[in-house]
Amino acid sequence: MAYPDLYPPASPAGLICLPEPALVRLRWDAAPEAGAFFKVLRRTAGSPRWDHLAERVDQTSFSDDTPPSAVLEYAVKTVDDAGNQSEAATCTVRTGS
């Protein structure tokens, strides 16, 4: 008898936000769990609402090419084959002038 996977994967480790002119690059370490992918979210610092930027990222990096000029928080979650989601790894960056 197979048991369902009810356990979330590990959160992404080593998340960094790298502001560049007109974009923000995010990088993190690979997931230790085979078949895992990542979700990327963004919000203005202090806002309760997260915007979903990417529902499925198979690499360990993401470029946000439409960041508003603000202090932004990014969150990356690991998702496993069963659909379980990790706690978010977060980073904060200031964009614009």
C-alpha positions as CSV (number, residue, x, y, z in Angstrom):
1,M,0.0,0.0,0.0
2,A,1.4,3.4,-1.0
3,Y,1.0,6.2,1.4
4,P,0.5,9.8,0.1
5,D,3.3,12.3,0.5
6,L,2.0,14.8,3.1
7,Y,5.3,16.4,4.0
8,P,6.5,19.7,2.5
9,P,9.9,19.9,0.9
10,A,12.7,22.0,2.4
11,S,12.6,25.8,1.8
12,P,15.0,27.1,-0.9
13,A,18.4,27.8,0.7
14,G,20.8,30.6,-0.2
15,L,18.2,33.0,-1.7
16,I,19.7,36.3,-2.8
17,C,18.1,39.3,-4.6
18,L,20.4,41.2,-7.0
19,P,19.1,44.6,-8.2
20,E,20.2,45.7,-11.7
21,P,19.0,48.5,-13.9
22,A,15.4,47.6,-14.9
23,L,15.3,44.2,-13.3
24,V,15.9,42.1,-10.2
25,R,17.7,38.7,-10.4
26,L,16.9,36.1,-7.8
27,R,19.2,33.1,-7.2
28,W,19.0,30.2,-4.8
29,D,20.4,26.7,-4.2
30,A,19.0,23.6,-5.9
31,A,16.3,21.6,-4.1
32,P,17.5,18.4,-2.6
33,E,14.3,16.6,-3.5
34,A,14.1,15.1,-7.0
35,G,11.3,16.5,-9.2
36,A,10.8,19.6,-7.2
37,F,10.2,23.0,-8.7
38,F,9.8,26.6,-7.4
39,K,7.2,29.3,-7.2
40,V,8.2,33.0,-7.2
41,L,6.2,35.8,-5.5
42,R,6.7,39.5,-5.0
43,R,5.1,42.3,-2.9
44,T,5.8,45.8,-2.0
45,A,7.4,45.7,1.5
46,G,4.7,45.7,4.2
47,S,1.9,44.8,1.9
48,P,-0.3,41.8,2.9
49,R,-0.8,40.8,-0.8
50,W,1.7,38.7,-2.7
51,D,1.7,38.8,-6.5
52,H,2.5,35.5,-8.2
53,L,5.3,36.1,-10.7
54,A,5.9,32.4,-11.7
55,E,4.0,29.3,-10.8
56,R,6.7,26.8,-12.0
57,V,10.4,27.6,-12.2
58,D,12.6,24.6,-12.9
59,Q,15.9,26.4,-12.5
60,T,17.6,28.0,-9.5
61,S,17.2,31.6,-10.8
62,F,14.5,34.0,-11.9
63,S,14.6,37.5,-13.4
64,D,11.9,40.0,-12.6
65,D,12.0,42.4,-15.6
66,T,9.0,44.5,-14.4
67,P,9.8,45.6,-10.9
68,P,8.2,48.8,-9.7
69,S,10.4,51.5,-8.0
70,A,10.0,50.5,-4.4
71,V,11.3,48.4,-1.6
72,L,10.2,44.9,-2.7
73,E,10.0,41.6,-0.9
74,Y,10.5,38.4,-2.9
75,A,9.5,34.9,-1.8
76,V,10.5,31.6,-3.3
77,K,8.8,28.3,-2.3
78,T,9.8,24.8,-3.2
79,V,6.9,22.6,-4.5
80,D,7.3,18.8,-4.7
81,D,5.7,16.2,-7.0
82,A,2.8,15.8,-4.6
83,G,2.0,19.5,-4.6
84,N,3.3,20.1,-1.1
85,Q,4.8,23.6,-0.7
86,S,7.6,24.6,1.6
87,E,7.8,27.7,3.8
88,A,9.0,30.7,1.8
89,A,12.5,31.8,1.6
90,T,12.5,35.7,1.4
91,C,14.7,38.5,0.5
92,T,14.2,42.3,0.2
93,V,15.6,44.8,-2.3
94,R,15.2,48.5,-3.2
95,T,14.6,49.3,-6.8
96,G,14.6,52.6,-8.7
97,S,16.0,55.8,-7.4
